[in-house]
Amino acid sequence: MTDASINASSTPEREAGFGDYFALLKPRVMSLVVFTAFVGLVAAPVHVNPIVGFCAILFIAIGGGASGALNMWWDADIDMVMKRTKNRPIPLGRVDRVEALQIGMALSGLSVMMLALATNIFAGAFLAFTIFFYVVIYTIWLKRATPQNIVIGGAAGAFPPVIGWLAATGSMSIEPWLMFALTFLWTPPHFWALALFMRSDYDDAGVPMLTVTHGRRSTRRHILAYTVLLVVFAVGAAFSGIGGPIYLAVSVVLNALFLRGAWRIFRRDEVASEADNFKVERGFFKLSLLYLFLHFGAILMEAVLKPYGFGGWG
Amino acid sequence: MSWRPIHELHRRRLGRNLGVGLALGAFVVIVFGLSIAKTQRGEIQRPGVAVSQGGMGN
């Protein structure tokens, strides 16, 4: 681009900095991807070379970031409407939609290819499937079509520990799917609790949310149902290869608190919630953040302590 | 040598170019490190070694 064309067509607001491109990759979502994929990789019962392990996590993170860029490309229209997303690089006019598509596609290809080369073809293929699932099945197809969008999006977010495990072992077993179930079943109660106390602007954007399509009473029932299912899988995982006494203790305490929170949300009506400004729902949401972090933290502890004879069931 | 004052636009562009440059540099280092790790584990063999063992590659 010449100086003349800069002066004619660009304004400082429209020129992207490196941080704008980085923001396209949804760094906050990426941090969850990195953490859970790392736990999946470390919990696997094989030794992984530290450099190979680092590369695996890096390329899984880049794949997750690529999905984020492609999500922003497709959702640019609704991102402009919603308060929560209108400061993203595309609505701000810093990055062009086509540029986001190009970056997303390029990083998808790079991450899949490099993960396959660094670890094995199955991990690469599964990362490709995850990107496809998040972008095509969730973002393009179902996000605007069904109020169960949170459940489907949760599945996409739950794949990283499975990819981490695959990267380490090259084969599948029950344990990575228990980690998948943990994030997958945790996502709906987490987001629906948020939807109860945040007057969501998804409605303005035409995205169906359960609170709007089926009502708030039904959302409370859904939170309890998913929490009961989650408790079964979360505590059950304690008796698998990724569990152990530490995980069991952490899981029993957290699940008891989580179930209590879901039950209280179920029992409440809107009048009671409005009266204390959704105190129970807000508390449940905060607990949910700790819940996921501590469960994966406990799995990590079990795996790290295993070589010293402390982790696992011995 | 330019005597024009540096505009915010130029700063942002410089930051972007530096960021992309550093990312590419990091990528080269990562691929190099990965190659070393895989060679040491015997997953990748040097061509001379592969031929001397009667194989066309790995």
Interface residues (C-beta under 8 A of the other chain):
Chain A: I6 S10 T11 P12 E15 A16 G17 F18 G19 Y21 F22 N49 I51 V52 C55 L58 L117 A118
Chain B: H7 E8 L9 R12 R13 G15 R16 L18 G19 V20 I30 G33 L34 I36 A37 K38 R41
